[in-house]
Structures are given as structure tokens and as C-alpha cells.
Amino acid sequence: MQWIKELGELITIPVAVMVIAGIAYIPGYMNAFMVSSLLFDRQPPVKVLNPTEEITILIACYNEEKSIENTLRYVAAQEYDGKLKTIVIDNNSSDRTADAARAAGEKFHLNVMVLHEPVPGKNNALNAALKYVDTKLLITLDADTLMHKSAVRYIVGRMMTSPSDVCAVAGTVLVRNSRKKLMAKIQEWDYFLGISSIKRLQGLFQGTLVAQGAFSLYKTEAVKEIGGWPDAIGEDIVLTWRLLSKKGRVYFEPLAVAFTDVPETLKHFFRQRSRWARGMIEALKVIKPWQQPFVFVRYLTGVNLIFPYLDIIYTFCWIPGLILAFFGCYWIVGPATLFVLPLAMIVNYILYRYQKNVFKTLELRIRKNILGFIVYTLTYQLLMSPISVWGYFQELFRLKRVWK
């Protein structure tokens, strides 16, 4: 209360309450909710360990001549007892993506169909392929994403173990190219700790909010019933929310792991994450949280309504407050803020323990990326909130969409 009183003398009490709630009270509650939920999370084991269901894998490509062979190599290496069909969609590439995909299919003895979709847009590419899917289940996979050898087995096993109303299962996507630039090293911890833990939390309440297009499993009929992938910059977000709104449930499988390339420059990171923020607003405009049929899904999607407020407060209040603190003006940020660091370390340690168990099961090793972890812990939110605010601004004023 003293903090509110002192800040209120400068900007009035109501505004002080809004600022402090945005930088302390609400984030504190959200972190406490996440950690306490994860501590009680006991995900049921996968009962179908060796599924044989026939699967179609959709890979939408734009100028992926250099990467598509390696992606298909990992498809061919899957330890899966069922039949795998692969559809590669060349989305009007200007290179030899289609030829490279055909050659890789022959090289690895894969059942590969190559389609050409001239209309730009990932949704157009996936919807063009959807017409040719004749299996009950399909997987979407990004052209630069490599699946662990057990990925298909675990993600299909989770679907086969789940209740009949589960219509999608999100896999775990981690960073592949973190040995290179610092930007990628930072994101390795975001995917490993942040994104995976949020998905685990949402999966606990049977409402994973994004079955990401990079690697997820869907019931084909459920996708067709909602008209396929929408024309949206966050097509996978809107698709997932539509599935949830039709009383479908979306699960998450931690052991179904794939590795993807992340942006290595600040410019491309900025574009990607602002696109994600814009995609969230698109989903909120199409399907309102209160329209969701399940109470936990209403709560989880409703939390997204708070994110623009939190990001704006963080960008225009906390960051300036941090700068002022260096000049001895402790109106918003003060020495007591340093006590947040031990708390952040404790939270990250809890999340780390969960992921360590996943890697142990899959016989993977966690990279010793200490520099990336330090920078991630100290500065990541300083980047994310302003970038997200720009994404909200883009959607508000309907600016031109930029995918790359």
C-alpha cells in the first residue's frame, strides 16, 4: 500500500493502482497459478505405446529447397509401426522446392505427394492438401522442423489414449539452431522453459490454446468440419480456438518432441513475435472467450484479454521506471525489485525439472547454454512486451501482414 500511496502522489491513486497491478499483482498471481498447477500436474501415461493408425503429414513449403530433404529424412527415420503418407505443398516457391521434395521421397523410400498451390499463404497451402487427406489423423509439420525418432509414436499414442472428444494434440517444439547466434540461444530457453510449461499448464485443463502448425496432430474430420485453416496471420491459433468452441478438447504431449529453426536476428524475431501477438488478437475477435463451452477454456482464453494491458503497462511504465531507477528515481522500480530475481530462478528451476525428465526419457541431453539462460532471465521480457505491443498496433490499424 505504501508503494501505491507514494506513486499516487505523482500520478493519482487510481492510475497508480493500474500501473502496480500491471507490473506486480497480476503477473504475480499468474506465476503463482502456473507453478502451483504444474506442481499438481500428473499427466496420465500413454497407454497405446505402439499405435498403428495410418497418418498423413502435411508440410507447407515456401522456398525450402535447402531444408526439405533433411525434414523428410527425419520423417523416414520415425520409429512408428503405422503407415505414413506425406504431402509436400509448394506454396508458389521461386526455387526448386518441389523437385527437392520428390528426390528426397525417392531417396528415403517415402510415400510423398507433391502439390503446387499458387496462391500465397500457409492456410491456402494446407487447405489445398486437406482435400487429398484420406486418413483419420493428420500431422502438420513445418519445413524446417525435425521430429525426434519417437515423435509420431508419442503424439499418436496420446491421441489414441485420450477421450473421443479430443480432436488435436500439440507436440513439443524446441530450438534446433541455438549453437549459433545469441538471439537463438535466448529463444532456446523460452521454448524449453516458457512455451513448453505454458502448454503443459493448458493441457492440464484440457484446453491447450495453440496446436501449433510447426508440429501438431489433428483429427481430419474435425478440421474439415470447421472449414480447414482460416485466412489469418495466426491460422493455427484461430483453428485451435474454433476446435475448442465446437466442444473439442486439445491435449499436449511433452514427449512428442520436434526441433525447429528460430529467428537468429532481432529483425526476424521482431516480425515473428509481433505476428504471434497479432494472431492472438485475431483469435479473440473471431471467438470470444465467453463463447467457449468449457469453463477452464473460458478462463484460459479469457486470460489473453489481459495480455495487451500487461504488455502496455510493462512497455510504457515498467521499462521507463527501470531507466529512472538508474538515475535515483525509484517511483516505479526500486532496489526491492532485485528480490524478484531469486523468485524467477525458483520458478525456472521448477520448470527445468519437468523438462529434464522429458529429455531423460527421450535420451536427449540439455545443452549447456548458460549465457542464453542469463540473458533470457534478465532481459527477455524487455524485448517481448514492446514487440507484442507493436503486434497489437498492427492488428488495430489493419496494417499489411508480413510472414517473413
Buried (B, 14 or more C-beta within 10 A) or exposed (E): EEBBEEBBEEBEEEEBBBBBBBBBEBBEEBEEEBBEBBEEBEBEEBEBEEBEBEBBBBBBBBBBBEBBBBBBBBBBEBEBEBEBBBBBBBBBBEBBBBEBBBBBBEEBEBEBBBBBBEEEBBBBBBBBBBEEBEBEBBBBBBBBBBBBBBBBBBBBBBBBBBEEEBBBBBBBBBBBBBEEBEBBBBBBBBBBBBBBBBBBBBBBBBBBBBBBBBBBBBBBEBBBBBEBBBEBBBBBBBBBBBBBBEEBBBBBBBBBBBBBBBBBEEEEBBBBBBBBBBBBBBBBEBBBBEEBEBEBBBBBBBBBEEBBEBBBBBBBBBBBBEEBBEEEBBBBBBEEBEEEEEEEEEBBEBBBEBBEEBBEEBEBEEEEBEEBBEBBBEEBBBBBBBBBBBBBBBBEEEEEEEEE
